[in-house]
Amino acid sequence: MNSFNTQHSLAALGAPFSLPCTPTPVSAPQWLAFNAELATQLRLPKQYWHSDDGLAVFSGNIVPDWASPLAHAYAGHQFGHFVPQLGDGRALLLAEVINADNQRFDIQLKGAGQTPFSRRGDGRSPLGPVLREYLVSEAMYALGVPTTRALAAVLTGDFVQRETAEPGAILTRVASSHIRIGSFQYLAARGDHGQLKTFADYVINRHYPACASEANPYLALLAAVVAAQAKLVARWMSLGFIHGVMNTDNMSIAGETIDYGPCAFMDSFNPAQVYSFIDTQGRYAWGNQPRIASWNLARFAETLLPLLTEQPEHAVELATEVLQGFNGQNETEFLRLMAAKIGIVTATDTDEVLIRDLLNLMSANNADFSQSFRLLSRSVSNAAAGAAALFADKQGWADWTAKWQQRLAAQGIDPLQVSQQMDNTNPALIARNHLVAAAITQATEQADLTLFNRLHKALATPYTLSDDNADFALPPQPQQLIKNTFCGT
């Protein structure tokens, strides 16, 4: 019996939820990367591990008998403007895999050619965005952030035309599903409440089965998605991560980070930091992410209103009450995470002021976000050491550390233990934008994956520094700063 257990539950729903589609073959596929650790979790047969058979499957040149390719249908608010039909314009779901723990995962090709939802696009992906998503998604996984993952990356041997002709590539992406808020918006816009109910029941069964036994399963679904997103965005914020394009079609129902386009980790702390070239108004800035997540969830709630109760006004009241819980959940989780970053085991409301004062001090001094917290552990017993070097405002630093050390002392925990806990909480290594960009440039212009491979290996252990990766912990020099990232579609 083959332990590689594949199913096709989304395909079984049929239209309008998805449409069958076959990947477009490529001319000369070559391996870029393969994730053996993830392949083991999925119980992927060794036949496909960095082999010719695997290359044929993950380039889209053959469709194995265990696959049933489809493109998922969804809509979305893009920068606040509703588009009633988007869908998988360059991605194809091959199959759903059931692992040894009975968990279900999608295996999807991204950049596999045109689909029924491509509109005028070519359905392909340049090499750069594939390498970026591979590096950053795997880095996020190593940091403990719910995320899609990268199973494989292949070069197609073909060029794709963007502003210039660029090498093409395909990413094999794994997620608990690729269902988005926009998936519900697509069905709601069609006005068929029967289809909407069918899909909601499917999502409850797949992602939130406990909701099925609640008095109002669809209200429970809304509450579950609100809770998942509240925690996810707090986690992003605590790491200085900026998603970059939080459109409703890029927000996973499962509470995972999905669609790594113009994403980045901040260098110098700035709550208004934006990296996306097209986000000229700062809609998706670091500090706006909770507000946008809340707005997106309100759009999700709107799709569920017909399922909540037959009385429209009462449905709005029920949904509003659940939505109002987002801010509290998000702020509580953010406080817990940030308190841990400064060595506080059990956060209290008064710690919020201490954390806010530190962030303000970091912003005023252009202090590097990740380094500030990583080096703070060296300042536990000696305020003049560690992070002190990052702050030009010595008096401001002295004032803050005096309050902070007093708070730490009140815990009654050995300072060495506090320092160790902080180093286990604050990563030494993140997928710094200038390093990711350099790896992409080296791969694209020189066909050299040396930096990509070094970076990928280092980011797998983000809390550990070694002689081999210490250079990756350093913030960029002024000439290395990356001010804009691009989606790459």
C-alpha positions in Angstrom: 0.0 0.0 0.0 1.4 3.4 -1.0 1.7 5.7 2.1 1.5 8.7 -0.2 -2.2 9.5 0.3 -3.7 12.0 -2.2 -7.2 13.2 -2.4 -9.2 15.8 -4.4 -11.9 17.2 -2.2 -11.9 20.7 -3.7 -12.0 19.2 -7.2 -15.0 17.1 -6.1 -17.0 20.2 -5.5 -16.7 21.1 -9.2 -17.7 24.4 -10.7 -17.9 27.2 -9.8 -15.5 26.6 -7.0 -12.7 25.5 -9.4 -12.1 24.6 -13.0 -9.9 21.8 -14.3 -6.7 22.9 -16.0 -3.5 21.3 -17.3 -0.1 22.9 -16.7 1.7 24.2 -19.8 4.9 22.2 -20.5 8.2 24.0 -20.4 11.2 23.6 -22.7 14.2 22.7 -20.5 13.5 22.3 -16.8 16.3 22.3 -14.3 16.3 21.9 -10.5 16.8 24.9 -8.4 15.9 23.6 -4.9 14.1 20.7 -3.3 12.8 20.5 0.3 13.6 17.0 1.5 12.4 17.7 5.0 8.9 18.8 3.8 8.8 15.9 1.3 9.3 13.5 4.3 6.4 15.1 6.1 4.2 14.7 3.1 5.4 11.1 2.5 6.2 12.1 -1.1 7.6 9.0 -2.8 11.4 9.0 -3.3 10.7 8.6 -7.0 10.1 12.4 -7.1 13.0 13.5 -4.8 15.4 15.7 -6.9 15.0 13.3 -9.7 14.1 13.4 -13.4 10.6 12.2 -12.5 10.3 14.9 -9.9 11.6 17.5 -12.3 8.9 16.5 -14.9 6.1 16.8 -12.3 7.2 20.0 -10.7 7.8 21.7 -14.0 4.3 20.8 -15.2 5.7 18.7 -18.0 3.8 15.6 -16.9 0.7 15.1 -14.8 1.1 12.1 -12.6 -1.7 9.7 -12.0 -2.1 11.0 -8.4 -2.8 14.6 -9.6 -6.0 16.2 -10.8 -5.0 19.8 -11.7 -7.4 22.6 -11.1 -7.5 26.4 -10.8 -9.4 27.8 -7.8 -11.9 30.6 -8.3 -11.9 33.7 -6.1 -12.5 37.4 -6.1 -10.9 40.1 -4.0 -10.6 43.7 -2.8 -7.3 44.9 -4.3 -6.1 48.0 -2.5 -9.7 48.5 -1.4 -11.3 48.1 -4.9 -13.5 45.0 -5.5 -12.7 42.7 -8.4 -15.5 40.1 -8.8 -13.3 37.5 -10.5 -9.6 36.9 -10.0 -8.8 33.2 -9.4 -5.6 31.2 -9.8 -4.2 33.0 -12.8 -0.8 31.3 -12.7 -1.2 28.5 -10.1 -2.6 25.0 -10.3 -3.6 22.7 -7.5 -2.2 19.2 -8.2 -3.6 17.3 -5.3 -4.3 17.3 -1.6 -2.0 15.1 0.5 -2.9 13.5 3.8 0.2 13.1 6.0 0.9 10.6 8.7 -0.9 12.8 11.3 -4.0 12.9 9.1 -3.4 16.5 8.2 -4.4 17.7 4.7 -2.1 19.8 2.6 -2.4 21.3 -0.9 0.4 20.8 -3.4 0.3 23.6 -5.9 2.4 24.6 -8.9 2.9 28.4 -9.1 3.9 29.8 -12.5 2.7 26.7 -14.4 1.1 28.5 -17.3 -2.3 30.0 -18.3 -5.5 29.0 -16.6 -9.1 30.0 -17.1 -8.5 32.9 -14.7 -5.3 34.3 -16.3 -7.1 37.1 -18.0 -4.4 38.6 -20.2 -1.5 37.2 -18.1 0.9 34.5 -19.3 0.5 32.4 -16.2 4.2 32.3 -15.7 6.6 33.5 -13.0 10.1 35.0 -13.3 12.9 33.4 -11.3 13.2 36.2 -8.8 9.8 35.9 -7.2 10.1 32.1 -7.0 13.4 32.4 -5.1 12.0 35.1 -2.9 9.0 33.1 -1.9 11.1 30.0 -1.4 13.5 31.8 1.0 11.0 33.9 2.9 8.3 31.3 3.3 10.8 28.8 4.6 12.3 31.4 6.9 8.9 32.2 8.3 8.3 28.5 8.9 11.6 28.3 10.9 10.5 31.3 12.9 7.3 29.5 13.9 4.9 31.6 11.8 1.9 29.8 10.2 2.8 29.9 6.5 2.6 28.3 3.1 5.8 26.4 2.4 8.1 25.6 -0.5 8.6 22.0 -1.7 10.4 22.6 -4.9 11.7 25.2 -7.3 12.6 24.6 -11.0 14.0 26.7 -13.8 11.8 26.4 -16.9 14.4 27.1 -19.6 12.1 29.7 -21.0 12.0 33.4 -20.6 9.1 35.5 -19.4 8.5 39.1 -20.4 8.0 41.7 -17.7 9.8 45.0 -18.0 12.6 42.9 -19.5 12.9 39.3 -20.5 13.6 37.3 -17.4 14.3 33.6 -16.7 11.2 31.7 -15.9 10.7 29.4 -12.9 8.0 27.4 -11.1 7.5 27.1 -7.4 5.8 24.1 -5.8 3.9 25.5 -2.9 2.4 23.6 0.0 -0.4 24.9 2.3 -3.1 23.6 4.5 -5.3 25.0 1.7 -5.2 27.9 -0.7 -8.7 29.1 0.2 -8.9 32.8 0.8 -11.4 35.5 2.0 -11.7 36.2 -1.7 -13.0 32.6 -2.3 -16.1 33.5 -0.3 -16.4 36.9 -1.9 -16.5 35.2 -5.4 -19.4 33.1 -4.3 -21.2 35.9 -2.5 -20.9 38.1 -5.6 -22.7 35.4 -7.6 -25.7 35.6 -5.3 -26.1 31.8 -4.9 -26.7 31.2 -1.2 -26.8 27.4 -1.8 -23.3 27.4 -3.3 -22.1 29.7 -0.5 -23.5 27.3 2.1 -21.9 24.3 0.4 -18.5 26.0 0.4 -18.8 27.2 4.0 -19.7 23.7 5.1 -16.6 22.4 3.2 -14.3 24.9 4.8 -15.7 24.1 8.3 -15.2 20.4 7.7 -11.7 21.0 6.4 -10.3 23.6 8.7 -12.5 24.2 11.7 -14.5 21.0 12.3 -15.3 22.0 15.9 -17.5 24.8 14.5 -19.9 22.2 13.0 -21.3 21.3 16.5 -21.9 24.9 17.5 -25.4 26.4 17.6 -24.5 28.7 14.7 -21.7 27.0 12.8 -21.2 29.9 10.4 -20.9 32.5 13.2 -18.4 30.1 14.8 -16.5 29.9 11.5 -16.2 33.7 11.5 -15.0 33.7 15.1 -12.4 31.1 14.3 -11.0 32.9 11.3 -11.0 36.2 13.2 -9.0 34.5 16.0 -6.5 32.9 13.6 -5.9 36.2 11.7 -5.5 38.2 15.0 -2.7 35.9 16.1 -1.1 35.7 12.7 -0.8 39.5 12.2 0.5 39.9 15.8 3.2 37.4 15.0 4.1 39.3 11.8 4.3 42.6 13.7 6.5 41.1 16.5 9.1 40.1 13.9 9.0 43.4 11.9 7.5 41.6 9.0 5.5 43.5 6.3 3.3 41.4 4.1 3.1 44.1 1.5 -0.2 43.3 -0.2 -2.9 42.4 2.2 -5.7 42.2 -0.4 -8.6 40.0 0.6 -7.5 37.5 -2.1 -4.2 37.2 -0.3 -5.6 36.4 3.1 -5.9 32.7 3.9 -9.0 31.3 5.7 -6.6 28.9 7.5 -4.7 31.7 9.1 -1.5 31.1 7.2 0.8 33.6 5.6 0.2 33.3 1.9 1.3 35.0 -1.3 4.8 36.4 -0.7 5.0 39.2 -3.2 6.4 42.6 -2.1 7.1 41.3 1.4 10.0 42.2 3.6 11.4 42.3 7.1 12.1 45.8 8.3 15.6 47.0 8.9 15.5 50.3 10.8 12.2 50.4 12.8 9.6 52.7 11.2 5.9 52.0 11.9 5.0 53.6 8.6 7.5 51.4 6.6 6.2 50.2 3.2 8.1 48.2 0.7 5.6 47.5 -2.1 6.4 49.7 -5.0 2.7 50.2 -5.8 1.6 51.0 -2.2 2.1 54.7 -2.6 -0.4 55.6 0.2 1.0 53.3 2.8 -2.2 51.2 3.0 -0.2 48.1 4.0 2.5 49.6 6.1 3.8 47.7 9.2 1.6 49.7 11.6 -1.5 49.4 9.5 -1.6 45.7 9.3 -4.0 45.1 12.2 -6.4 47.7 10.8 -6.3 46.1 7.3 -6.8 42.6 8.7 -9.8 43.8 10.6 -11.2 45.5 7.4 -10.6 42.3 5.4 -12.4 40.2 8.0 -15.4 42.6 7.8 -15.5 41.8 4.1 -15.5 38.1 5.0 -18.3 38.6 7.5 -20.4 40.3 4.8 -20.2 37.1 2.7 -21.5 35.0 5.6 -24.5 37.2 6.5 -27.1 35.2 4.6 -25.9 32.1 6.5 -26.0 33.5 10.0 -29.7 34.1 10.3 -32.7 34.9 8.1 -33.1 38.3 9.6 -30.6 40.6 7.9 -30.3 43.2 10.7 -29.8 40.5 13.3 -27.1 38.9 11.1 -25.2 42.2 11.0 -25.4 42.5 14.8 -24.1 39.0 15.3 -21.2 39.5 12.8 -20.3 42.9 14.3 -20.0 41.5 17.8 -17.6 38.9 16.6 -15.6 41.4 14.5 -15.3 43.7 17.4 -13.3 41.0 19.2 -10.4 41.3 16.7 -8.7 44.3 18.1 -8.6 42.9 21.7 -7.3 39.5 20.5 -4.7 41.0 18.3 -3.5 43.5 20.9 -3.4 40.8 23.6 -1.3 38.5 21.4 1.0 41.3 20.3 1.6 42.4 24.0 2.4 38.8 24.9 4.8 38.4 22.1 6.5 41.7 22.6 6.8 41.2 26.3 8.6 37.9 25.7 11.0 39.7 23.4 12.1 42.0 26.2 12.3 39.2 28.8 8.9 39.5 30.5 7.3 36.1 31.2 3.8 37.2 32.1 2.7 40.5 30.5 0.6 43.0 32.3 -1.2 46.1 31.0 1.5 48.3 32.4 4.1 46.5 30.2 2.3 48.0 27.1 3.8 51.4 28.0 7.3 50.0 28.4 7.1 48.3 25.0 5.6 51.4 23.3 8.4 53.5 24.8 11.0 51.2 23.4 9.5 51.2 20.0 9.3 55.0 20.0 13.0 55.1 21.1 13.9 52.7 18.3 12.0 54.8 15.7 13.6 58.0 16.9 17.1 56.5 16.7 16.6 54.5 13.4 17.6 51.4 15.4 17.5 48.1 13.5 14.4 46.2 14.5 15.8 42.7 14.7 19.2 43.7 16.1 17.6 45.8 18.8 15.8 42.9 20.3 18.5 40.3 19.6 21.2 42.5 21.4 18.8 43.4 24.2 19.6 40.2 26.0 23.2 41.5 26.4 21.8 44.5 28.2 19.9 42.6 30.9 22.6 43.0 33.5 24.6 45.8 31.9 22.7 48.7 30.3 25.8 49.9 28.6 26.2 46.7 26.7 24.4 45.0 23.8 21.7 47.1 22.2 23.0 50.3 23.8 25.3 50.8 20.7 22.3 51.2 18.5 20.9 54.3 20.2 22.4 57.7 19.7 20.1 59.1 22.4 22.0 57.8 25.4 19.8 59.5 27.9 16.7 58.1 26.4 18.3 54.7 26.4 19.4 55.1 30.0 15.9 56.2 31.1 14.2 53.3 29.4 16.7 50.6 30.6 16.3 51.7 34.2 12.6 51.1 34.0 13.0 47.8 32.1 15.6 46.4 34.5 13.4 47.3 37.4 10.6 45.4 35.7 12.8 42.4 35.1 14.0 42.3 38.7 10.4 42.2 39.9 10.0 38.8 38.2 12.6 37.3 40.5 14.1 35.2 37.7 17.9 34.7 37.2 19.2 37.3 34.7 21.1 34.6 32.8 17.8 32.6 32.4 16.1 35.8 31.1 18.9 36.4 28.6 18.7 32.8 27.3 14.9 33.1 27.0 15.3 36.3 25.0 17.8 34.7 22.6 15.3 31.9 22.1 12.6 34.4 21.3 14.4 37.0 19.2 15.9 35.7 15.9 19.5 36.5 15.1 18.8 35.8 11.4 15.9 37.0 9.3 15.5 37.0 5.5 16.9 40.5 5.2 15.7 42.2 2.1 19.2 43.1 0.7 20.4 39.5 1.2 17.4 38.1 -0.6 17.8 40.6 -3.4 21.5 39.8 -3.7 20.7 36.1 -3.9 18.2 36.7 -6.6 20.6 38.9 -8.6 23.3 36.3 -8.4 21.0 33.5 -9.5 19.4 35.6 -12.3 22.4 37.3 -13.8 25.1 34.7 -13.1 23.1 31.4 -12.9 24.8 31.0 -9.5 22.8 29.6 -6.5 25.7 29.9 -4.0 24.2 32.8 -1.9 20.7 31.4 -2.2 21.8 28.0 -0.8 23.9 29.6 2.0 21.0 31.9 3.0 18.5 29.1 2.9 20.6 26.9 5.1 21.2 29.7 7.6 17.6 30.8 7.8 16.6 27.2 8.8 18.1 27.9 12.3 17.3 31.6 12.9 18.1 31.7 16.6 21.6 30.3 16.2 24.6 32.2 15.0 27.7 30.5 13.7 30.9 31.6 12.0 29.4 30.5 8.7 26.4 32.8 8.9 27.3 35.7 11.2 27.5 38.1 8.2 23.8 37.5 7.6 22.9 39.0 10.9 24.2 42.4 10.0 21.9 45.1 8.9 22.5 46.6 5.4 25.0 49.3 4.7 23.4 52.5 3.3 24.3 51.4 -0.3 22.7 48.0 0.3 19.3 49.3 1.4 16.3 48.1 -0.6 13.5 50.6 -0.6 11.0 48.8 -2.9 10.1 45.2 -3.6 7.9 44.0 -6.4 5.2 41.4 -6.7 6.7 39.8 -9.7 3.5 38.7 -11.4 
